Amino acid sequence: MSAVVTSETFASTFDTCSGLDAAALTRDGSRSAGTQEGWIEELVSGFSEWVFAFEAAAIFPGPSLYFHERAIARRRQHETVRSLLGDTCFLEYSYAVLPAWGMHRLGSVRAKVGDFAQITDALREKATALEALWPLQITELDADDAQHAAAIAWDVIAHIRVSTSQTQIVAGSKFLHHALPDLIPPIDGRYTSVFFNGYRPVAMNRATFLDWFPKLAAIGARCSKPIRDAIARGGYMATGEAKVIDNAIIGFIQSRGGDD
């Protein structure tokens, strides 16, 4: 059975649920008709504005930023998948990002990060799939390419099982993002899910990833210039094309009363 993010889950992580663009949400927390398309258009039309809003807020300091930047810096040193997968330092930095980004909770909470050796061994088993994704950039995919890339990426995420819970989309995308920073955005329930789905319960599974990734790629294709501008000027957490899309979505949601 696929894990489901419920309205209660959102409420516990998003204290300002009721303040998020209330006119666009129905009483059960679902998105009103046309809102998703409207938000996508608004994100695209003001993309640079939302990126700057994210950068001004700088809400991910300390280890959240440090391990992310270290992992990306190590990733940029490699020209092949095989070389990257042999870099233990890169793998350790990418693993360390996960608890820094809230993926490992102490106590009886079920959402835990799995064993380092098991995750990295499983990642190496998917070297061929990673090689197919390696040259791709999210700003350069057409609709068919995006669907194909999404299917391969999900196969990797499902195989490596970064999280010990049933839900793999969040922890898996965050881990894979560091191996493919210009292709796979880090996905979460706090921003990505609200952007695409409002507060309606959603199964965070393969179908959801295959739905959201092509939409993220379409945003990337339409916003390639401001994405590359953010990277070129060294913007806060503008560490790759996929992360800048994530940054814009976070800035957009925050502007509507989202978690800060």
N, C-alpha and C positions, 0 to 999 in steps of 0.2 A: 504494500500500500504506500502511495506517495505521501510524503509529509506535507502538511498544509500549514501555511502561515495564516493564523486566524486574526480576527479583529482585536482579540485580547492581546495577542502577541504584539501587534502594532501599538496598542495603547500603552503597554509596559515599556516599550523602547522609544515611544514618541509622545512625550507628555503633552505636546501641543496639538494633538490630533484634531480637536474641535476647531482649531484656528486655521487649519490648512484649506484655504480657498473654499470655504464652506458652501458657497453658491454652486460649486462644481460637483459636490458630493451629495448623494441621496441619503436618506435617513439610515439605510443599512450600510453606509460606507462605500457603496459602489460608485463608479464614475457615471455622471450623466451622459446622455447620448452626445457623441461628437466631441466630448471633452478631451479624450486622448489625442485625437487628430488636432484639436485646437492647441493643446499644450505643445505638441511636437512643432507645429507651425510657429508658436510663440518662442519656443526654445531656439529654433533655427533663425528666426528673424532677429533675435537679440542675443545671438550666441556669445559674442565677445562681452556683452554686458554681464551675462551670467557667469562667465569665466572670471571676470574681474571681481564680481561679488564673492565668489568662492575664495579667490586669492586674498581679498581684503579681510575675510573672516578668519582665515588661517586656523581652522578648527582642529587640525591634526598635528599637534606638535610632538616633541619628545620622541619616544620609541616608534610611534606611528609613522613619523616622517623619516627618522634615522634609518630603520631597517629597510623601509621601502626604497629609499635612495641608494643604500648600499647594494641591495639586490639588483636594482636597475643598472647601476654602474658596472657590476660584475657581468650582467647580461650583455651589456654593450661591448664587452671585450671579446665576445665570441662571434665567429662567422658561421659556425655550423652547429647543428643540434648535438652531434656526437661530442663535440668539444664542450658544449655547455653542460651536458649531462655528466661529464667527467669532472666538473668543477664543484667540489664539495662545499667550498665557501659560498658559492652562489646558492646552492640548495639549502644550506643552513640559514642564510639571510632570508630567503623566501619563506622558509618554515617559521622563522622568528617573526616575520611580518604578521602572521596569522593571529597569535594572541595579542599583538600590539593593535591589531584592527578588530579586536573583540571576538575572535573566533574560538577562544578557549576559556570557559567559565569554570571557576572552582566550585566545589560542592557537588550537589546532586543534579545539577542541570545537565541534561542529556547532550547538549551541543558541546562536543569536545573535538580537538584536533587529534587525528590519529597518530600512530607511531611513525617517527621520522623515516626509519629504514624501510618500512612497508610502503610508505607513500613514494619515496624516491626510487625504490626498486620497481614499483608499478609504473612510475613515470618513464623509466628507462625501457620498460617493455613496450611503451608506446612511441618509441623513437621514430618509427616509420611514419606514423600519423603526424607527429610533430614536424617532421621534414616536409610533409605536404602543406602544413600551415606556415612554416618558417618564413617564406618570402612574401607573405600576404600582408597588406595594410588595409585597415578598416575604411580608410578614406578612398580606396580605389576599387572597391568591390561593387559589381552590379548585383541585381537581385538574385540571379541564379548562383553566382559565385558566393554570395552571402549565405544562401541556404545550404550550399554544399559545405562551406567552411563551418557553419554552425553544427552540422551533423558530425563532422570529424571531431570538432572541439568537444562536443558533448560525449562522444565515445571515449575521449581521453579523460574528461572529468569523471564520468561514471566509473571508469576503470581504476583511477588512482584513489578514489574514496578518501578525500582529505578529511572529511568530517566523520565522526563515529555515529552521527544521527542519520536518519533516513534521507534528510535533505542534503544534496550535494552541490546545488547550483551556487550557493553563496561562497562557501569555503573553497570549493573547487575552482570557481572563476577567479577568485582572488589569488590563489596559488598559481594558476595557469597564466594569469595576467603578467606575472613577473618573468615568465619564459617567453611570452609573446606580447610585449608591451605596446606594440603598434597594431595589434589585432583584437585581443580579448579584453573588454572592459571588466573591471571588478564589479560584480553585481551584488546588491543587497536588498533587504526588505525595507530599509529605512528611507532610501531615496529612489533607487531604480524601480522597485515594485510600486511605490506610491505614484511615481511619474506615469507608469504604464497602466496601473490597475486601481489606483485609489486605495481605499481601505477594505475593499472586497477580499475575502479569503481567496487565496490563490495557491494551487499546488506548485511548489517550487521544484519542478521536475523537468524531464526532457522536453515535453510539449511547450512549457513556458520558455525555456531557453531557445528553442527553435522558433518561437514567436517573437521574442524580444531581440535576439541578436540581429536578424535582418533589419529591424527597425533602427537599431543603433548604427548599423552600417549605412543605412540610408541617410541618417543624420550626419554621419561622418563624411559621406560623399558630398553632401550639400554644404558642409561647413569646413571643407578642407583648408581653405585659406586661413580663417581665424584659428583653426587648430594648429597649423604649422607656425603661424605668427606667435602664438603663446609659447610654443616650444623654442622658437628662435630667440625670443627675448628672455628665456629662462624663468618663466612664470612659476609661481609657487605650485609644486607638485605637477608641473607640466612635463612629465617624464616620458611621455610617449603619446601617440595619437589616441589610443584607446582611453588613457587616463584623462586626457583633456575633455573628452566627451563626458566621462563620469564627473569631472569637475564642474562642467556646465550644468549638468542635471542637479548636482548638489546645490549649486548656487541658485538655480531656478526654484527648487523645492524650499530652500531656506527663505527665499523672498516671499513665500506664501505661508510663512509661519512654521516652517519645519524645524526639526531638532537642530540646535546649535551647540 
